[in-house]
């Protein structure tokens, strides 16, 4: 009876630790965005903020398009692309239960992923205006 009770406790502990990426990194990711000069408008998924800014993005999508605009400067467009999180491999430490259950939990919750780049620090380039010649 005591052996069964101990086995149940060990099993519950293993289950509670499964899903390493879910525990450590969660289902969304914070992406800080800065620009030089500051004060640029950043738009991701229809939401806009002025730099410096931080966006909290659910990890459920493959990619996000980022648009950075400031009057007098060239517009910058880039993508945040989803890749595997290193925390996913922490499930291996838990053996077969961690590998199957933990990886399954991480994949189902979206926690198995992270976006790259993890932050955006963009130096904006001024729009070049044509130089007028002084000749007549």
C-alpha positions in Angstrom: 0.0 0.0 0.0 2.8 2.4 0.9 4.7 1.5 -2.3 1.6 2.4 -4.4 1.2 5.7 -2.5 4.8 6.6 -3.1 4.5 5.6 -6.8 1.4 7.8 -7.1 3.3 10.8 -5.5 6.3 10.3 -7.9 3.9 10.1 -10.9 2.1 13.3 -9.9 5.4 15.1 -9.4 6.6 14.0 -12.8 3.4 15.2 -14.4 3.7 18.5 -12.7 7.2 19.0 -14.1 6.3 17.9 -17.6 6.0 20.7 -20.1 9.3 22.4 -19.3 8.9 25.1 -21.9 5.3 25.8 -20.7 6.6 26.4 -17.2 9.6 28.5 -18.1 8.6 30.5 -21.2 4.8 30.5 -21.3 2.4 30.8 -24.2 3.4 34.3 -25.3 6.6 36.2 -25.8 7.6 39.8 -25.0 9.4 41.5 -27.9 11.1 44.8 -27.0 11.5 47.3 -29.9 13.7 50.3 -29.9 14.6 52.7 -32.7 17.2 55.4 -33.2 15.8 58.0 -33.2 13.0 57.1 -30.8 9.4 58.0 -31.4 8.8 55.7 -34.4 5.4 54.0 -34.8 5.6 50.2 -34.8 2.7 48.2 -36.1 2.3 44.4 -35.5 -0.9 42.6 -36.2 -2.9 45.8 -36.5 -1.7 47.1 -33.1 0.5 50.2 -33.0 2.9 51.6 -30.4 5.5 54.3 -30.3 9.1 53.3 -29.6 10.5 52.4 -27.3 7.8 49.7 -27.0 7.2 46.1 -26.0 4.7 43.8 -27.6 3.4 40.6 -26.0 2.7 38.2 -28.8 1.0 34.8 -28.6 3.2 32.0 -29.8 0.4 30.5 -31.9 1.4 32.0 -35.3 4.3 31.0 -37.6 5.3 34.7 -38.0 4.4 38.3 -37.4 5.1 41.2 -39.8 6.6 44.3 -38.2 6.4 47.7 -39.7 8.3 50.7 -38.4 7.5 54.2 -39.6 8.6 57.7 -38.7 8.1 60.9 -40.7 11.2 61.9 -42.6 12.7 58.3 -42.4 12.5 55.3 -44.6 10.0 52.7 -43.5 11.4 49.4 -42.2 9.6 46.1 -42.6 10.8 42.9 -41.0 9.4 39.6 -39.8 9.4 37.8 -36.5 9.7 34.1 -37.3 8.8 31.2 -35.0 11.4 28.6 -34.2 11.8 25.9 -31.5 12.6 27.0 -28.0 15.6 25.4 -26.3 13.4 24.8 -23.2 11.5 22.1 -25.2 14.5 19.8 -24.8 14.4 20.1 -21.0 11.6 17.5 -21.1 14.3 14.9 -22.0 15.5 15.1 -18.4 12.2 13.6 -17.3 12.7 10.4 -19.3 9.9 8.9 -21.4 7.1 10.6 -19.5 8.7 14.0 -20.1 9.5 13.3 -23.7 6.0 12.2 -24.6 3.8 14.1 -22.1 6.0 17.2 -21.7 6.7 17.7 -25.4 3.0 17.2 -26.1 2.0 19.8 -23.6 4.6 22.3 -24.9 3.5 21.8 -28.5 -0.2 22.0 -27.7 0.1 25.1 -25.6 2.5 26.9 -28.1 5.2 27.1 -25.5 7.6 25.0 -27.6 8.2 28.0 -29.8 10.0 31.3 -29.6 10.2 34.2 -32.1 13.4 35.4 -33.6 14.7 38.0 -33.4 14.0 38.2 -29.7 14.3 42.0 -29.8 14.4 44.6 -32.5 16.8 47.6 -32.3 16.5 49.5 -35.6 18.5 52.6 -36.7 16.3 54.5 -39.1 17.8 56.1 -42.2 16.6 59.5 -43.2 14.8 59.9 -46.6 17.2 61.3 -49.1 16.0 64.3 -51.0 17.5 65.1 -54.4 20.2 67.8 -54.2 19.3 70.9 -56.3 21.9 72.2 -58.7 22.6 76.0 -58.5 23.0 76.1 -62.4 20.5 77.9 -64.6 
